[in-house]
Amino acid sequence: MTRHPAPDPAGPGQESVWDYPRPPRVEPSSELVEVHLGGQVVARTDQALRVLETSHPPTYYLPRDAFVEGVLVAVPGSTVCEFKGRAAYFDVVAGGTRASRAAWHYPEPVAGFEPLRDHVAVMPSAMDACFVDGERVRPQEGGFYGGWITDRVVGPFKGAPGSLWW
């Protein structure tokens, strides 16, 4: 049995990802969230949702109307999340840059995750930059994950080498 490492201590104003629930929780955020690609701001909102799951930094889901018209291009294929349902994907296109399958959404989220309908998440690692309240986000390691690491959260985080079975 693989065990997760000891959680890093959380300081004042910080959250430990080891206190997040499994199954995940969806909560509203009033933080200013920005996504940049191709030298442009492609999305901006203070009405994002955070999905919080044990061992993962938050994933931010932005209202679809927070994205500049035309930057989200639907692409074929889908995946299934055991908690949220079937995800569909977008390329994100701006300023001559195309980030393939770098955004996703749940057109018909399962019970308990209905707030995610009409919201889109992006892979911070595939964008020029993502910001939360002016702080540049550090992408979660591991190409599969879309967590947003800020000074607000402490790990260790799933996705790093050796964390597959946490």
HELIX and SHEET records of a PDB file:
HELIX    1   1 VAL A   17  ASP A   19  5                                   3    
HELIX    2   2 ARG A   64  ALA A   66  5                                   3    
HELIX    3   3 GLU A  114  LEU A  116  5                                   3    
HELIX    4   4 PRO A  124  ALA A  126  5                                   3    
SHEET    1   A 2 GLU A  15  SER A  16  0                                        
SHEET    2   A 2 VAL A 153  VAL A 154  1                                        
SHEET    1   B 7 ARG A  25  SER A  29  0                                        
SHEET    2   B 7 ALA A  48  LEU A  52 -1                                        
SHEET    3   B 7 THR A  59  PRO A  63 -1                                        
SHEET    4   B 7 HIS A 119  VAL A 122 -1                                        
SHEET    5   B 7 THR A  97  HIS A 105 -1                                        
SHEET    6   B 7 GLY A  85  ALA A  94 -1                                        
SHEET    7   B 7 LEU A  72  CYS A  81 -1                                        
SHEET    1   C 4 GLN A  40  THR A  45  0                                        
SHEET    2   C 4 VAL A  33  LEU A  37 -1                                        
SHEET    3   C 4 ALA A 129  VAL A 132 -1                                        
SHEET    4   C 4 GLU A 135  ARG A 136 -1                                        
SHEET    1   D 2 ARG A 138  PRO A 139  0                                        
SHEET    2   D 2 TRP A 148  ILE A 149 -1                                        
END                                                                             
